[in-house]
Amino acid sequence: MNRLFSRASSRWALVLGLAGAVLCFDAQAERVRDLASIQGVRANQLVGYGLVVGLDGSGDQVRQTPFTQQSLTNMLSQLGVTVPQGTNMQVKNVAAVMVTTRLPAFSRPGQTLDVVVSSMGNAKSLRGGTLLMTPLKGANGQVYAMAQGNLLVGGAGAQSGGSSVQVNQLNGGIISNGAIVERNVPTTFARDGLIHLEMNTTDFSTVQNVVLALNKALGANTAVALDGRVVQLHGPLAPAAQAGFLSRVENVDVKLPPARAKVIINARTGSVVMNRTVRIEEAAVAYGNLSVVINNQQQVSQPDTPFTQGQTVVTQNTQIEMRSDEGTIKRMTTSANLADVVKALNALGATPQDLLSILQTLKSAGALRADLEIV
């Protein structure tokens, strides 16, 4: 059996980010709704603890999950069923779960929400289960929705004779429209006609362009930049007119400046993502590949003559070999656009791990004109 630990074993992946990797840096136009959100208009997280019943023997094991039995006893007592103290219920068709969802802004009582149900015990599968009525609470402990319904589990599995096969996750599922909103959260986004836009990213150039576009489309002094992320709008005082005003604001086109140069490296997958404003100054790069080969073979040793006291044994013969490719030095010329950067990196013929090290070294040497982010 051969095991090859080589830095050159995988093909290097270079994913070119941002739509249309063009060679020029012309400004692009985007709508305000794609660049910012309205301050105060936000969703709220809800969470609840409940029980899933109707499982086909794949529920929690009571001995290892005592909270399931306790929850089941409390639920039965609320329904008028008294369970004698000390009773050891072996109910394999019940599982304790956590239920989560998001309460959107402007939600009203009676509105339905999708919920995610996840097992918190040792249940083997939630497939075919039904979630019993579960209150969903916010961070303040108040109940804002009630969840109940049949689970939809996307996974599948089977087992027999000690062998098993499974596709996707069986301990989690969703219930479409499984929760009903019981209480709304007041949403306030305007005070005395003042509305604040929060940019998705902090960039003074983007904020300034948004202000100029809004003032040009809606009138002078409509928008004012407060900092590198927030834009203040002077909207109408009447609440009935604010919706129409924000609709016009969200559909205003803004010409964006070139994005900040950034290179994102995923050290786990060996992928590199860069935008089109990345540049490389002239530099010389030297690199080499190192690989270790381990060859493990089994050999059988038998006695020299038959009918003796000797025994046949199996021995391991392990050989370790280290290979080092000759290092090379190559010149990288100054690149003006993304296409030149890609050509320069391809000319090196580097593997994924080599490419990660090369980009880090180029950044340290000041030859990489971009922010380097490692995830």
C-alpha positions as CSV (number, residue, x, y, z in Angstrom):
1,M,0.0,0.0,0.0
2,N,1.5,3.4,-1.1
3,R,0.8,6.6,0.7
4,L,2.1,9.7,-1.0
5,F,2.3,12.9,1.0
6,S,3.1,15.4,-1.6
7,R,2.6,19.1,-1.8
8,A,2.2,18.7,-5.6
9,S,-0.5,16.0,-5.4
10,S,-3.4,18.3,-6.1
11,R,-4.1,20.5,-9.0
12,W,-3.9,24.2,-7.9
13,A,-7.3,25.9,-7.8
14,L,-7.6,29.6,-8.7
15,V,-11.2,30.8,-8.5
16,L,-11.7,34.2,-10.1
17,G,-14.2,36.1,-8.1
18,L,-16.5,39.0,-8.9
19,A,-18.8,38.8,-12.0
20,G,-17.1,39.6,-15.3
21,A,-13.4,39.5,-14.8
22,V,-12.8,42.3,-17.3
23,L,-9.6,44.0,-18.0
24,C,-10.7,47.6,-17.4
25,F,-11.7,49.2,-14.1
26,D,-14.8,51.1,-15.3
27,A,-17.3,51.9,-12.5
28,Q,-20.3,49.7,-12.3
29,A,-23.8,50.8,-11.3
30,E,-25.8,49.1,-8.6
31,R,-29.1,49.9,-6.9
32,V,-29.1,51.3,-3.4
33,R,-31.1,48.3,-2.1
34,D,-28.1,46.0,-3.1
35,L,-25.6,48.2,-1.2
36,A,-27.4,49.1,2.0
37,S,-30.1,48.2,4.5
38,I,-32.5,50.5,6.4
39,Q,-31.5,50.9,10.0
40,G,-34.1,49.4,12.3
41,V,-35.5,47.0,9.7
42,R,-34.2,43.7,10.9
43,A,-35.1,40.1,11.7
44,N,-35.1,38.5,15.2
45,Q,-33.9,35.0,16.1
46,L,-36.4,32.7,17.8
47,V,-35.6,29.4,19.6
48,G,-37.6,26.7,21.4
49,Y,-37.3,23.3,23.0
50,G,-39.8,20.6,22.0
51,L,-40.5,16.9,21.4
52,V,-40.8,15.0,18.2
53,V,-43.0,11.9,18.3
54,G,-44.0,9.2,15.8
55,L,-40.4,8.0,15.1
56,D,-40.0,4.4,14.1
57,G,-37.9,3.2,17.0
58,S,-35.1,5.8,16.1
59,G,-35.7,8.2,19.0
60,D,-33.6,9.0,22.1
61,Q,-32.4,6.4,24.4
62,V,-33.8,7.3,27.8
63,R,-30.8,6.1,29.9
64,Q,-28.5,8.4,28.0
65,T,-30.9,11.3,27.6
66,P,-32.9,11.7,30.8
67,F,-34.2,15.1,29.8
68,T,-36.3,13.5,27.1
69,Q,-38.1,11.4,29.7
70,Q,-38.5,14.4,32.0
71,S,-40.0,16.5,29.2
72,L,-42.4,13.7,28.2
73,T,-43.6,13.3,31.8
74,N,-44.2,17.1,32.1
75,M,-46.1,17.2,28.8
76,L,-48.3,14.2,29.8
77,S,-49.1,15.8,33.2
78,Q,-50.2,19.0,31.4
79,L,-52.6,16.8,29.3
80,G,-54.0,15.2,32.4
81,V,-52.0,12.0,32.3
82,T,-50.2,11.2,35.6
83,V,-47.1,9.0,35.4
84,P,-46.1,7.3,38.7
85,Q,-42.9,8.6,40.1
86,G,-39.9,6.4,39.4
87,T,-41.4,4.9,36.3
88,N,-38.8,4.1,33.7
89,M,-40.4,4.8,30.4
90,Q,-38.6,3.1,27.4
91,V,-40.1,5.2,24.7
92,K,-38.0,5.0,21.5
93,N,-40.4,6.9,19.3
94,V,-39.7,10.3,21.0
95,A,-36.8,12.7,20.6
96,A,-35.9,16.0,22.2
97,V,-35.2,18.7,19.7
98,M,-34.4,22.4,19.3
99,V,-36.5,24.5,17.0
100,T,-35.2,27.6,15.4
101,T,-36.5,30.3,13.0
102,R,-36.2,34.0,12.1
103,L,-39.0,36.5,12.8
104,P,-38.9,38.9,9.9
105,A,-39.4,42.6,10.3
106,F,-43.1,43.8,10.1
107,S,-44.4,40.3,10.9
108,R,-48.0,40.2,12.1
109,P,-49.9,37.7,14.2
110,G,-51.2,34.8,12.1
111,Q,-48.3,34.9,9.7
112,T,-46.5,31.6,9.1
113,L,-42.8,30.9,9.3
114,D,-40.5,28.0,8.3
115,V,-38.8,26.3,11.2
116,V,-35.7,24.2,11.5
117,V,-35.8,21.2,13.8
118,S,-32.5,19.7,15.1
119,S,-32.1,16.7,17.5
120,M,-30.2,17.4,20.7
121,G,-30.1,13.8,22.0
122,N,-28.9,10.6,20.6
123,A,-31.8,9.9,18.2
124,K,-30.7,8.0,15.1
125,S,-33.2,9.7,12.8
126,L,-36.1,12.2,12.9
127,R,-37.5,10.9,9.6
128,G,-41.3,10.6,9.8
129,G,-41.6,12.4,13.1
130,T,-44.1,15.1,14.1
131,L,-43.2,18.1,16.2
132,L,-45.6,18.8,19.1
133,M,-46.6,22.3,19.9
134,T,-43.5,24.2,20.8
135,P,-43.3,27.9,21.9
136,L,-40.6,29.9,20.2
137,K,-39.0,32.6,22.4
138,G,-36.9,35.6,21.6
139,A,-33.8,36.9,23.5
140,N,-36.1,38.6,26.0
141,G,-37.8,35.4,27.0
142,Q,-41.2,36.3,25.4
143,V,-43.1,33.9,23.2
144,Y,-43.4,35.2,19.7
145,A,-44.5,32.1,17.7
146,M,-45.8,28.6,18.1
147,A,-44.4,25.7,16.1
148,Q,-46.0,22.3,15.2
149,G,-46.2,20.0,12.2
150,N,-44.7,17.1,10.3
151,L,-40.9,17.1,9.6
152,L,-39.4,16.9,6.2
153,V,-36.0,15.2,6.4
154,G,-33.8,15.4,3.3
155,G,-31.6,12.5,4.3
156,A,-32.0,8.7,3.9
157,G,-30.4,5.7,5.5
158,A,-30.6,2.0,6.0
159,Q,-28.9,-0.6,8.2
160,S,-28.9,-4.4,8.4
161,G,-26.6,-7.0,9.9
162,G,-24.2,-4.5,11.4
163,S,-23.8,-2.6,8.1
164,S,-25.3,0.8,7.4
165,V,-25.5,3.4,4.7
166,Q,-26.6,7.0,5.0
167,V,-27.1,9.9,2.7
168,N,-27.1,13.5,4.1
169,Q,-28.2,14.3,7.7
170,L,-31.0,12.4,9.4
171,N,-31.0,14.3,12.7
172,G,-32.4,17.5,11.3
173,G,-35.3,18.7,9.2
174,I,-37.6,21.6,8.4
175,I,-41.3,22.3,8.6
176,S,-42.6,24.5,5.9
177,N,-44.9,27.1,7.4
178,G,-44.6,25.2,10.7
179,A,-44.8,28.2,13.0
180,I,-47.5,30.8,13.5
181,V,-46.6,34.3,14.7
182,E,-48.4,35.1,18.0
183,R,-46.8,38.5,18.7
184,N,-45.3,41.1,16.5
185,V,-42.2,43.2,17.2
186,P,-42.6,46.9,16.7
187,T,-40.3,48.2,13.9
188,T,-39.3,51.8,14.0
189,F,-37.2,53.1,11.1
190,A,-38.0,56.8,11.0
191,R,-38.0,59.5,13.6
192,D,-39.2,63.0,12.6
193,G,-38.7,62.1,9.0
194,L,-35.1,61.0,9.5
195,I,-34.1,57.6,8.1
196,H,-30.7,56.0,8.2
197,L,-29.1,53.8,5.6
198,E,-26.4,51.4,6.7
199,M,-24.0,50.3,4.0
200,N,-23.0,46.7,3.7
201,T,-19.4,47.6,3.8
202,T,-17.4,50.5,5.3
203,D,-16.1,52.6,2.4
204,F,-16.1,56.4,2.2
205,S,-16.0,56.4,-1.6
206,T,-19.1,54.2,-1.8
207,V,-20.9,56.4,0.8
208,Q,-20.1,59.6,-1.1
209,N,-21.3,58.1,-4.4
210,V,-24.6,57.0,-2.7
211,V,-25.1,60.5,-1.3
212,L,-24.4,62.2,-4.7
213,A,-26.8,59.8,-6.5
214,L,-29.6,60.2,-4.0
215,N,-29.4,64.0,-4.0
216,K,-29.4,64.0,-7.8
217,A,-32.4,61.8,-8.1
218,L,-34.5,63.0,-5.1
219,G,-33.4,66.6,-4.6
220,A,-30.6,68.5,-2.9
221,N,-29.9,67.9,0.8
222,T,-32.0,64.7,0.8
223,A,-29.0,62.5,1.8
224,V,-26.1,63.4,4.1
225,A,-23.1,61.1,4.9
226,L,-22.6,60.7,8.7
227,D,-19.5,58.5,8.4
228,G,-18.0,55.7,6.3
229,R,-21.0,53.5,6.7
230,V,-24.2,55.5,7.5
231,V,-26.2,57.8,5.3
232,Q,-28.9,60.0,6.8
233,L,-32.0,60.6,4.7
234,H,-34.5,63.5,5.2
235,G,-37.8,61.8,4.3
236,P,-41.4,62.8,4.6
237,L,-43.0,63.2,8.0
238,A,-46.2,61.4,7.2
239,P,-45.9,57.6,7.8
240,A,-48.1,56.9,4.8
241,A,-45.6,58.6,2.4
242,Q,-42.4,57.0,3.8
243,A,-43.0,53.6,2.0
244,G,-43.1,55.3,-1.4
245,F,-40.1,57.5,-0.5
246,L,-38.0,54.4,0.5
247,S,-39.1,52.6,-2.7
248,R,-37.6,55.4,-4.8
249,V,-34.5,55.4,-2.6
250,E,-33.9,51.7,-3.0
251,N,-34.1,51.8,-6.8
252,V,-31.6,54.7,-7.3
253,D,-28.6,53.5,-9.4
254,V,-25.2,54.3,-7.9
255,K,-21.9,54.2,-9.8
256,L,-19.4,52.3,-7.6
257,P,-15.7,53.0,-7.6
258,P,-13.2,50.1,-8.1
259,A,-13.4,47.6,-5.3
260,R,-10.6,47.4,-2.8
261,A,-8.0,44.9,-3.9
262,K,-8.3,41.7,-1.9
263,V,-7.0,38.2,-2.1
264,I,-8.8,35.5,0.0
265,I,-6.9,32.2,0.7
266,N,-8.6,29.1,2.0
267,A,-5.7,27.1,3.5
268,R,-7.9,24.0,4.0
269,T,-9.0,23.6,0.4
270,G,-6.1,25.3,-1.3
271,S,-8.3,27.7,-3.2
272,V,-7.5,31.4,-3.9
273,V,-10.1,34.0,-4.7
274,M,-9.1,37.5,-5.9
275,N,-10.9,40.4,-7.4
276,R,-10.0,42.3,-10.5
277,T,-8.2,45.2,-8.8
278,V,-5.4,43.0,-7.5
279,R,-1.9,43.9,-8.9
280,I,1.5,42.5,-8.6
281,E,4.7,44.5,-8.8
282,E,7.9,43.2,-10.4
283,A,9.5,40.5,-8.3
284,A,11.5,37.3,-8.5
285,V,10.1,34.1,-7.0
286,A,12.0,30.9,-6.1
287,Y,10.3,27.7,-5.0
288,G,10.8,23.9,-4.8
289,N,8.6,20.9,-4.1
290,L,9.2,18.4,-1.3
291,S,7.4,15.0,-1.2
292,V,7.6,12.0,1.1
293,V,6.8,8.5,-0.2
294,I,6.0,5.7,2.3
295,N,5.8,2.2,0.9
296,N,4.4,-0.4,3.2
297,Q,4.6,-4.0,2.1
298,Q,3.7,-7.3,3.8
299,Q,6.1,-10.2,3.5
300,V,5.4,-13.9,4.5
301,S,8.1,-15.8,6.2
302,Q,7.8,-19.7,6.2
303,P,9.9,-22.4,7.9
304,D,12.7,-23.8,5.8
305,T,11.6,-27.5,6.2
306,P,8.1,-28.9,6.5
307,F,6.9,-30.9,9.6
308,T,8.9,-28.8,12.0
309,Q,8.0,-26.6,14.9
310,G,8.4,-23.4,12.9
311,Q,5.4,-21.1,12.2
312,T,4.5,-19.0,9.2
313,V,4.6,-15.3,10.2
314,V,3.8,-12.0,8.4
315,T,6.4,-9.2,8.6
316,Q,6.1,-5.6,7.6
317,N,8.6,-4.1,5.3
318,T,8.4,-0.3,5.3
319,Q,10.4,2.0,3.0
320,I,10.5,5.7,3.3
321,E,11.8,7.9,0.5
322,M,12.1,11.7,0.4
323,R,12.1,13.5,-2.9
324,S,13.0,17.1,-3.4
325,D,12.6,18.8,-6.8
326,E,15.1,21.4,-7.8
327,G,14.1,24.9,-6.9
328,T,13.7,27.4,-9.7
329,I,13.7,31.2,-9.7
330,K,11.4,33.0,-12.1
331,R,10.7,36.7,-12.7
332,M,7.2,38.1,-12.4
333,T,6.7,41.4,-14.3
334,T,4.4,44.2,-13.1
335,S,0.8,43.3,-13.8
336,A,-1.9,45.9,-14.5
337,N,-5.0,43.8,-14.3
338,L,-6.4,40.5,-13.2
339,A,-5.6,38.7,-16.5
340,D,-1.9,39.5,-16.1
341,V,-1.9,38.4,-12.5
342,V,-3.4,35.0,-13.5
343,K,-0.9,34.6,-16.3
344,A,2.0,35.4,-14.0
345,L,0.8,32.8,-11.4
346,N,0.2,30.2,-14.0
347,A,3.7,30.7,-15.4
348,L,5.1,29.7,-12.0
349,G,3.4,26.3,-12.3
350,A,2.9,26.3,-8.5
351,T,0.8,23.8,-6.6
352,P,-1.9,25.0,-4.2
353,Q,0.3,25.0,-1.1
354,D,3.2,26.7,-3.1
355,L,0.8,29.3,-4.3
356,L,-0.4,30.1,-0.7
357,S,3.2,30.6,0.4
358,I,4.1,32.6,-2.6
359,L,1.3,35.0,-2.1
360,Q,2.1,35.5,1.5
361,T,5.7,36.1,0.7
362,L,4.8,38.6,-2.0
363,K,2.6,40.5,0.4
364,S,5.5,40.6,3.0
365,A,7.9,41.9,0.3
366,G,5.4,44.6,-0.8
367,A,5.0,43.2,-4.3
368,L,1.3,42.2,-3.8
369,R,-0.9,45.2,-4.0
370,A,-3.9,43.8,-2.2
371,D,-5.2,42.9,1.2
372,L,-4.4,39.3,2.1
373,E,-7.1,37.4,4.0
374,I,-6.7,33.8,5.2
375,V,-9.8,31.8,6.2
